[in-house]
Amino acid sequence: MANRMRRVSLLGAFEISPELEPPVRDGIILGSRREQRGFVLEASRESIEQIVTASTPGVVNGCHQRLTIAIGGLLERLGNVLLRIELRPIQPINGKSLNGSYVQGILVIRDNNRRIQRLNMTATEAIQVAIAQQLPILADAELLQLDVSQFLSEIDEFSERYQQESSEFKAFVDHVTATDFTRYLKRRGRKPGDSPEDH
């Protein structure tokens, strides 16, 4: 069964805003960089917001993390080792195919008796735990139906541009001196120590 699983990562999220009755659904895209294949997981906007929150460890906006995000830490404190997250298609119901829209999330742990245990969660809950605890995410190969090569290229291009801009900004900051600020303020007609309200 293990050879049916592929390591995937969260590639992005998108907003669906057609002229439809609420609730409006949104989606997240997961994919395998090695195979350049991926799938879309339909999710509520709230679920996507929670996934973003999971990317910010600790306290967010003065509030404690939701239980879903904190559950990995709780299990570890109870002596469990978190191994990975698995995403599998839920089997067709009454012979009707679900087209990969319905996905089961599974948190795989090794308990303090060294037995492997599986905890079923929703797919979005599992992704939250994976991000918060930096766990690998494995998806059943059956889910990887989309060609995401172009999407991956765009992500890489954006990431490269972001890294370059960050490096340029860091180099700028590293070479700015107090004298530079004094010159700038003089050109603006201010003296060091003046507040903006003085002008």
Secondary structure by P-SEA (a helix, b strand, c coil): ccccbbbbcccbbbbbbcccccccccbbbbbbcccccbbbbbbcaaaaaaaaaaaccccccccccccccaaaaaaaaacccccbbbbbcccccccccccccbbbbbbbbbccccbbbbbbccaaaaaaaaaaabbbbbbccccccccaaaaaaaaaaaaaaaaaaaaaaaaaaaaccaaaaaaaaaaaccccccccccc
